[in-house]
Amino acid sequence: ELLLNMTGDDMENIRMELEKLVSFTMGRDVITDEDVEAICTVRVTNKIFDMVTAIVNRQTKKAMDLYEDLLTLKEPPMRILFLIARQFNQILQVKELMTKGMDKGAIASRIKVPPFVAGKMMPQAKTFTREQILSCVTQCVEAEEAVKTGRLNDRMAVELLITRKF
């Protein structure tokens, strides 16, 4: 599960990370969590998930640190903004499907994500009301509009979004 959390659901990426793990642990019968954490590359979408978690938990410093990590990895601020908006939108969808009584598998199928991803979003969806999550989505849209109309530069728009109180 840790491997999938770090690599995502792209089969080619999983294959490459497994090859690295097998080479790293050559001769051992067991691959540990420490091995996975030491060798596997964390995908950008995982950092975004962690950043959104930090934002919703009001851990501004952690969210900003993750944002700086993404900038260091040469991720464009507008892509980061898009991924944050997508994450909040998915959390909103999960919230609505949970209120209809759907389980993790049904939610995953409906929003087209792996079940473990849906399972990670469900606690986030429970933390907030529908209106609070909708407000987050709206603030993402407003930040994107501010960039596209020239009122804010892209980096500043994302930083302001991260530091807002939801």
N, C-alpha and C positions, 0 to 999 in steps of 0.2 A: 504494500500500500504506500509506503514511503517513496519507493521508486516511482510509482505512478504519480504521486503528488508532485514530485520534482520534475518528472519528464513530460507529463501531460499524456494525451491519448494518441499522439502521432506515432504510428508503429515504427517508422524509420528511426525516429529519435529514440524510442525505447530500445530498438535493436542496437543502435550505436552505444547507448549508455550501458547496456548489458555487456557488450563486448569489452568496454573499458573496465567494468566491474570484474568480469571473469579474468581478464589479464592481470588486474591488480591483486586479486585474491588467489592467483594460481597456486594449486596444491592444497588449498583449504576446502573443507566440505561445506562450510557455512559462510554466507555473506551477511555481515552485521549492519545495523542501522548506521553505525559509525563509518563503515566502508562506503555506504551509499552517500552519506553526507560529505565525505571527503572527496569522492570521485565524480559524482554526477553534477552536471551543469544545471543550475536552476533556470527554468524558462521565464521569459519576461512576464507571461501571463500569471505565473505563480507569484512574482513580486508584486504585480498589480493586485492580486487577491489579498496578499498580506498588507498592501498599502490601504486598500479599502477597509480591511479589518481594523487597521490602526486608525483610520479616519472615523469609522463608526464607533470605535471605543474611545474616541477623543485622545488618542496618543499621537499628538501632533508631531512631536520630535521624531518618533519612530517613522511616521508617514513621510516626513521630510527627508529623513535619512534614506529611506527606500527610494524616494524620488531622485535624490542625488545619485544613488547607485545606478538607477536607470539612465540618468543623463550621462554618467561616466561610461555606460555601455553603449553610448551614442544613440539612445532611443530618442526620437523627436518628441518634444513636449505635446504636439497635437496628437500623436499616436497614443501617448500616455493618457491624455484627456479622453480620447475615444474609448480606450480600454476601461478607464474608470467609469465612464458613462454606461458602457455596455454591462459592466459588473453590477452597477446599481439597478439597471433595467432588468437584469436577470434576477436579482434579489427581489425586485417588485413582482416579477412573474411567479417566482417561487412562493412568495407570500400569498398571492392570490390563489395559487393552486393548492397550497396548504389549507386555506380556509374552505376549500371545496372538499377536503378530506383525502386528498391524494397522498400516496406514500412516496418514498424516495425514488423508487423505480419508475413509477408513473410520471413523476415530475421530471426526472431525467429524460425520459422518452419524449415528453411534451416539449421541453425547451431545448432538446437535442444536445445534451451534455452527458458525459459519463456519470453513472450513479454516485461515484465517490465525490464528484464535483457538486452534484445536487445535495449530497449529504453535508458538504462543507458550507453550502449556502443556507441551509435550513435554519441553523442557529442564528445566523445573521438576520434572516427574515423575521424570526421570532422576537428579536431585540427591539424592533421598531414597529410603529403603526404604519399602515398603508400610506397615510398622509405624510409621515416623516420620510419614507423612502421616495415617494413621489416628489417631495421637495428636493431631495438629493439629485434626482434625475433632472428636475427643472433647473437647478443650479448648474449642473453640467452643461445643459443646453445654453444657458445664459453666458457661461464662460466661453463656450465655442463661438457664440454670436459676437461677444466682445472682441475676440481675436479677429474674426473674419471682417468685422466692420472697422477695425483699426483702433478701437478704444484701448485695448491692452495688447502687449506682446504675449506670445504663446507661453513662455516660461512663467511670467507673472500671473497669467490667468490660472494656471495649474496650481501655483503656490497659494494664491488666494482661495481657491477651491479647497485645498488641503487644510488651510487654517480656519475655514468657516466653521461655525458651530451649527450642527445639523439638529 
